[in-house]
Amino acid sequence: MNSILRYLLFLVCINTYSIKNATAQISPEGFHKIEESFPLIDRLFKEYAAKNHFPGFVYGLIIDGKLIHTANTGYTDLEKPITANSQSAFRIASMTKSFTAMAILQLRDEGKLKLDDPAYRYIPELKGLHYPTIDAADITIRNLLTHGAGFPEDNPWGDRQLSLTDEEMMKMIRKGISFSNDPGISYEYSNMGFAMLGYVIKKVTGKTYEQYITEHILTPLGMTHTYWEYTNVPEGKLAFGYRWQNNKWVKQPLLHDGAYGAMGGMITTIEDFSKYVELHLSAWPPSNAKETGPVKRSSIREMQHPWNFSTLNAQYKYPSGRACPIVSAYCYGLRWSKDCDGRVTIGHSGGLPGFGSNWTILPDYGIGVIAFSNLTYAPASTFNVQVLDTLISLAKLQPRQIPVSSILNQRKNELLGLLPDFKNAQAGGIFSVNFFMDYSIDSLKKEADKIFTNAGTIIRVRELVPENNLRGSFILECEKALIVVSFTLTPENPPLIQEYHIWQLRKQEGL
């Protein structure tokens, strides 16, 4: 492997590590740069709304766990008219799904269900389903959470089922369900699956999903301006939905709350929803801090994990035109993606006749954005991606880093003391039992001698860059070149060095 390729892999490791293990808050300088970007982002916001014929459009920025900026344009009611703002209540459609998923994980954490339980345990009507093949596995709760139940993609149809009653949904299931795949085979987006999860919540708790989510998630978060039934929204606060048709806005009928609301019925404001986004950002990094949320931080991170692969877009381009392949997966009621730079985004879009919305967070950067519109299937996600990409570029934000574990730093110093001659290495007690079976002392010494001779005298030892608590790399700055050393520790206690690599870079290849 040539030195440039090794170095690129080294940088990938840094990116991968930092995304999973962010710690530091945004610096005051970085925060100031973010604030300076607001006028530009607000201009992009208004241009985007006008270009896409949004009747009303609102957005909010969450930085380090706080809603720090909102902007609005247009109207929630074109007839009166009523101006849209951060307190306007928009139907957020499929952004509802993660609340349903969070409720399921709460119940799992309380021992009231298991994610790998067959769904028919809570919905007996599913017991008699006829799958595409006789060797199919039964649908599980996890399948429903990850769009892996084998149901067909059902957005156009599912969007019109919002007000369906529980009895009507059970009647539909008893009649039989048509499958596109066996359960557990692939990803296919299913509103029906999340409507079923809403019914599971009811069967387990004895409360409707609306009651349970309100009592156990919304109220603890202080989301007092979030609703399920549109007739309960205070006068003047409700956003009415529109469709752009024949060069004019056509008002869309609002559907009442029902069984399918678990997949897309929630109505909320930017200010209220920001509290939920803050909860998701608070799960990073893993820490010893006291639990303060309505659900464990570890369960939130589990929600955000990519459980079911969905797409690989090798031709993806950011709104700026920057080409960057991206891979995507579905979590529990959330979407996950990772781009060519190792940047991870988490969130979800929402779309119904009359509405389009999106929320996206970058956990490693500690930032997020929410956008609501009252236009049918408004492409809010594109705007949010543009906002976050612009923020990172203008404010020169960097992924947050984890601290180096004490044992990793100790092993680094011990290894450094042995280079380049590995004198008394076997007696040092820092290498695992496999190490000298895989690396002979003679070959280790010969390799290091050659590299150090070519590189010259060591000028500076750079800080260790951890990939995790037990793997890391560091750079030695020498007169003529850079030397990169990487190593991995064992799962023993105390951990020992099980793997080691060293290579040389020309200085112009370095950071």
Residue pairs with C-beta under 8 A, 6 or more apart in sequence:
3 503
3 504
3 505
3 506
3 509
4 509
6 484
6 503
6 505
7 484
7 505
7 509
7 510
10 473
10 484
10 486
12 342
13 465
13 467
13 473
13 486
14 465
14 467
15 341
15 342
15 343
15 399
16 342
16 467
17 402
17 465
17 466
17 467
17 468
18 342
18 364
18 399
18 400
18 401
18 402
19 338
19 342
19 343
19 344
19 363
19 364
19 399
20 364
20 468
21 285
21 286
21 401
21 402
21 466
21 468
22 284
22 285
22 363
22 364
22 365
22 366
22 399
22 400
22 401
22 402
23 285
23 400
23 401
23 402
23 403
24 400
24 401
25 64
25 366
25 400
26 34
26 63
26 64
26 365
26 366
26 367
26 397
30 395
30 396
30 397
31 63
31 64
33 394
33 395
33 396
34 61
34 63
34 68
34 367
34 391
34 394
34 395
34 397
35 68
35 69
36 394
36 395
37 390
37 391
37 394
37 395
38 69
40 390
40 394
41 61
41 71
41 387
41 390
41 391
42 71
44 383
44 386
44 387
44 390
45 57
45 59
45 71
45 73
45 383
45 387
46 71
46 73
48 54
48 57
48 382
48 383
48 386
49 57
49 73
49 74
49 373
52 375
52 378
52 379
53 244
53 249
53 375
54 73
54 74
54 373
54 374
54 375
54 378
55 74
55 75
55 76
55 78
55 242
55 249
55 373
55 374
55 375
56 72
56 73
56 74
56 75
56 76
56 83
56 84
56 88
56 239
56 373
56 374
57 72
57 73
57 74
57 84
57 371
57 372
57 373
57 378
58 70
58 71
58 72
58 73
58 84
58 85
58 86
58 88
58 90
58 270
58 371
58 372
58 373
59 70
59 71
59 72
59 270
59 369
59 370
59 371
59 372
59 383
59 384
59 387
60 67
60 69
60 70
60 86
60 270
60 271
60 273
60 274
60 369
60 370
61 67
61 68
61 69
61 70
61 367
61 368
61 369
61 387
61 391
62 68
62 274
62 277
62 278
62 281
62 361
62 367
62 368
62 369
62 370
63 366
63 367
64 366
64 367
65 278
65 281
65 282
65 366
66 278
67 270
67 271
67 274
67 278
70 85
70 86
70 270
70 271
72 83
72 84
72 85
72 86
72 88
73 84
74 83
74 84
75 81
75 82
75 83
75 84
76 82
76 83
76 84
76 88
76 90
76 237
76 238
76 239
76 240
76 374
77 238
77 239
77 240
78 240
78 242
78 249
78 251
79 251
82 88
82 236
84 239
84 374
86 269
86 270
86 271
87 225
87 237
87 269
87 270
87 271
88 237
88 238
88 239
88 269
88 270
88 372
89 225
89 226
89 227
89 233
89 237
89 238
89 239
89 267
89 268
89 269
90 239
90 267
90 268
90 269
90 355
90 357
90 372
90 373
90 374
91 230
91 239
91 241
91 254
91 264
91 265
91 266
91 267
91 350
91 352
91 354
91 355
92 264
92 266
92 267
92 268
92 273
92 350
92 355
92 357
92 372
93 159
93 264
93 349
93 350
93 351
93 352
93 355
93 356
93 357
94 191
94 263
94 264
94 348
94 349
94 350
94 351
95 264
95 266
95 273
95 348
95 349
95 350
95 357
95 358
95 359
96 261
96 262
96 263
96 264
96 265
96 266
96 350
97 194
97 262
97 263
97 264
97 333
97 334
97 348
98 303
98 332
98 333
98 334
98 348
99 213
99 217
99 218
99 266
99 276
99 333
100 194
100 197
100 198
100 201
100 209
100 213
100 262
100 263
100 333
101 145
101 197
101 303
101 332
101 333
101 334
102 213
102 217
102 295
102 299
102 300
102 303
102 333
103 201
103 209
103 212
103 213
103 216
103 217
104 113
104 115
104 141
104 145
104 197
104 200
104 201
104 332
105 295
105 299
105 302
105 303
105 332
106 216
106 217
106 294
106 295
106 299
107 113
107 201
107 204
107 205
108 114
108 115
108 299
109 295
109 296
109 299
112 204
112 205
113 122
113 141
113 200
113 204
114 141
115 140
115 141
115 142
115 145
116 140
116 141
116 142
117 140
117 141
118 126
118 138
118 139
118 140
119 126
119 138
119 139
119 140
119 141
119 143
119 144
119 149
119 196
119 200
120 126
120 127
120 138
120 139
122 141
122 199
122 200
122 203
122 204
123 170
123 173
123 196
123 199
123 200
123 203
125 170
125 173
125 174
126 138
126 139
126 173
126 196
128 174
129 139
129 176
129 177
130 176
131 150
131 179
131 182
131 183
132 150
132 179
132 181
132 182
133 182
136 150
136 182
136 183
137 182
137 183
137 184
138 183
139 149
139 150
139 183
140 183
140 184
141 197
141 200
142 148
142 307
143 149
143 150
143 183
143 184
143 193
144 190
144 193
144 194
144 196
144 197
144 200
145 193
145 197
145 307
145 332
145 333
146 187
146 307
146 308
146 330
146 331
146 332
147 187
147 188
147 189
147 190
147 193
147 308
147 330
148 183
148 184
148 185
148 186
148 187
148 188
148 308
149 183
149 190
149 193
150 179
150 180
150 181
150 182
150 183
150 184
150 185
150 188
151 177
151 179
151 180
151 188
151 190
151 192
151 193
152 178
152 179
152 180
152 188
152 190
153 180
153 188
153 189
153 190
154 189
154 190
154 191
154 192
155 189
155 191
155 351
158 190
158 191
158 192
158 195
158 260
158 263
158 264
159 191
159 264
159 351
159 352
159 353
160 255
160 353
161 191
161 195
161 258
161 259
161 260
162 255
162 256
162 257
162 258
162 260
162 261
162 264
162 265
162 352
163 255
163 256
163 257
163 258
163 260
164 172
164 195
164 258
164 259
164 260
165 258
165 259
166 199
166 202
166 259
168 259
169 195
169 196
169 199
169 259
169 260
170 199
177 192
180 188
181 188
187 308
187 309
187 310
187 329
187 330
189 330
191 260
191 263
191 264
192 263
193 263
194 262
194 263
194 264
194 333
195 259
195 260
195 262
195 263
197 209
197 262
198 209
198 259
198 260
198 261
198 262
198 263
199 209
199 259
199 262
201 207
201 208
201 209
201 212
201 213
201 262
202 208
202 209
202 212
205 212
207 215
209 261
209 262
210 228
210 257
210 261
214 226
214 228
216 294
217 223
217 276
217 294
217 295
218 224
218 226
220 293
220 294
221 275
221 276
221 279
221 293
221 294
222 275
223 268
223 272
223 273
223 275
223 276
224 272
225 237
225 268
225 269
225 271
225 272
226 266
226 267
226 268
226 269
226 272
226 273
227 233
227 266
227 267
227 268
228 257
228 261
228 265
228 266
228 267
229 256
229 257
230 238
230 254
230 256
230 257
230 267
231 256
233 267
237 269
238 267
239 355
239 372
239 374
240 251
240 252
240 254
240 354
240 374
241 251
241 252
241 254
241 352
241 353
241 354
241 355
241 374
241 375
241 376
242 249
242 250
242 251
242 252
242 354
242 374
242 375
242 376
243 249
243 250
243 252
243 353
243 354
243 375
243 376
244 250
244 375
244 376
251 354
252 353
252 354
252 376
253 353
254 354
255 265
257 265
258 265
264 350
264 352
270 370
270 372
273 359
273 370
274 370
277 359
277 361
277 368
277 370
279 293
279 294
279 295
279 300
280 300
280 304
280 346
280 361
280 363
280 368
281 361
281 363
281 366
281 368
282 292
282 293
282 297
282 300
283 297
283 298
283 300
283 301
283 304
283 363
284 301
284 363
284 364
284 366
285 400
285 402
286 297
286 298
286 301
287 297
291 297
293 300
302 332
303 331
303 332
303 333
303 334
304 331
304 334
304 336
304 346
304 363
305 331
305 332
305 336
306 329
306 330
306 331
306 336
306 338
307 329
307 330
307 331
307 332
308 329
308 330
309 327
309 328
309 329
310 328
310 329
310 330
310 335
311 327
311 328
312 325
312 326
312 327
312 328
313 325
313 326
313 327
313 328
314 325
315 323
315 325
316 323
316 324
316 325
316 326
316 339
317 323
317 324
318 324
318 385
318 386
318 389
319 382
319 385
319 386
319 389
320 386
320 389
320 390
320 393
322 389
324 339
324 340
324 341
325 339
325 340
326 337
326 338
326 339
326 340
327 337
327 338
328 335
328 336
328 337
329 335
329 336
329 337
330 336
331 346
333 348
334 346
334 347
334 348
335 346
335 347
335 348
335 349
336 344
336 345
336 346
337 344
337 345
338 344
338 345
339 345
343 362
343 364
343 399
344 362
344 363
344 364
345 360
345 361
345 362
345 385
345 388
346 360
346 361
346 362
346 363
347 358
347 359
347 360
347 361
347 368
347 384
348 358
348 359
349 356
349 357
349 358
349 380
349 381
350 356
350 357
350 358
351 357
351 376
351 377
351 378
352 376
352 377
353 376
353 377
354 374
354 375
354 376
355 372
355 373
355 374
355 375
355 376
355 378
356 373
356 375
356 376
356 377
356 378
356 379
356 380
357 370
357 371
357 372
357 373
357 378
357 380
358 370
358 371
358 380
358 381
358 383
358 384
359 368
359 369
359 370
359 371
359 384
360 368
360 369
360 381
360 384
360 385
360 388
361 367
361 368
362 368
362 388
362 392
364 399
364 400
365 392
365 397
365 398
365 399
365 400
366 400
367 388
367 391
367 397
369 384
369 387
369 388
370 384
371 380
371 383
371 384
372 380
373 380
391 397
402 466
402 468
404 463
404 464
404 466
404 472
405 466
405 469
405 470
407 469
407 470
407 489
407 494
407 495
408 464
408 466
408 469
408 470
408 471
408 472
408 489
409 464
411 430
411 487
411 489
411 495
411 496
411 497
412 464
412 472
412 474
412 487
414 428
414 430
415 430
415 485
415 487
415 497
415 500
416 461
416 485
418 424
418 425
418 428
419 448
419 452
419 485
419 502
420 445
420 448
420 449
420 451
420 452
421 445
421 448
421 449
422 441
422 444
422 445
422 448
425 431
425 436
425 441
425 444
426 436
426 441
429 496
430 496
430 497
431 496
431 497
431 498
432 490
432 492
432 496
432 497
432 498
434 498
435 496
435 497
435 498
435 499
435 500
438 499
439 500
444 500
447 502
448 502
451 483
451 502
451 503
451 504
452 478
452 483
454 480
454 481
454 504
455 476
455 478
455 479
455 480
455 481
455 482
455 483
455 504
456 478
456 479
456 480
456 481
457 478
457 479
458 476
458 477
458 478
459 477
459 478
459 479
460 476
460 477
461 474
461 475
461 476
461 477
462 474
462 475
462 476
462 477
463 474
464 472
464 473
464 474
465 472
465 473
465 474
466 472
467 473
470 488
470 489
470 490
470 491
470 495
471 486
471 487
471 488
471 489
472 486
472 487
473 484
473 485
473 486
473 487
474 484
474 485
475 482
475 483
475 484
475 485
475 510
475 511
476 482
476 483
476 484
476 485
477 510
480 507
481 504
481 505
481 506
481 507
482 504
482 505
482 506
482 507
482 509
482 510
483 502
483 503
483 504
483 505
484 502
484 503
484 504
484 505
485 500
485 501
485 502
486 500
486 501
486 502
487 497
487 499
487 500
487 501
488 497
488 498
488 499
488 500
489 495
489 496
489 497
489 498
490 496
490 497
490 498
